[in-house]
Amino acid sequence: MIYRTSRTICNRTTPHFAEPTVRTIYQRVRLLKTSPNRGRPGHRSGTKELPLTPLPYVVVYSVKAEAVEILHIYHGAQDWR
């Protein structure tokens, strides 16, 4: 999921902006490993949402017994709800 999102960002923006954006997304998602409940309740049952402020992205994920499953990373301009 993160690889696909990073490719999309790189293809749609200049490398100057893409690299720090992808790095920030990756770092924030990695924090879910130690703090899986940091996101807000999601719009769908069993999900959580992690806004990546000040970036315009939201990570939708679910917390499993032994892992955090990233379901999707949405841009704020997308109609995803």
N, C-alpha and C positions, 0 to 999 in steps of 0.2 A: 504494500500500500504506500509506504513512504517513498520507495523508489519510483513508483508510477507518478506520485504527486510531484516529486522533485523534477522528473523529466518534463512534466506539463509546465511547471513554473519556468524551467530553463528555456523551453520552447516558446513561451509567450512573453518573456521579459528579457532584458539585456543581461548578460552574465554579471555585470557590475551589481545589479540588484538581486539577481537570482541566488547567488551563492550565500549571502548573509541570510536571506529569507529561508532557504532550505536548511541552513545550519540551525537557525532559531527553532524551526518546526521540529527538527530532529532532537534538539536538546530538551524541548518542552515535553515531547512524547516520551523520551527516556525517563523523565521525572515520574511518570506514571508507574514505573516499575517499583518505586519505593513509596509512592503516595497515590495509590490507585483511586482513592475516593475524593480527590481534590476537585474534580469537575462538578458541574451542576447536574441535577436530574435531567435526563434527556426527554425529548418529546415522545419517543417510543418507549414502551415498557421494557425495563431491563437494560436501558442504555444510560450513558452519562455523556455530557458535552463539555469539552474543555476549550473555551475561547482563547485564542492566542494573541491577546491584546499586546501591543498596538497593531499587530498584523491583522488583516481582514480574514483570518481563517478560523474554523471551528473543527476540532477533532471530535468525532462521534466514536464512542468505544463502549465495550462492556467489560465488566470485571468477572473473571472466572475464578475458580478455586485456586488455580496455580498460575494464572497468567492474566494479562490485560490484552483483550482483542481489539485492535483498531479496526473499526468497521468502515470508516470513511473520513476523509479530510475535505471539508467544503470551503469554498471561497464565500465570503459574506454576501457577494452579489448574486450567488446562486439561489434559486428558489428550491430549497431542499427540505422544507418542513412539510 
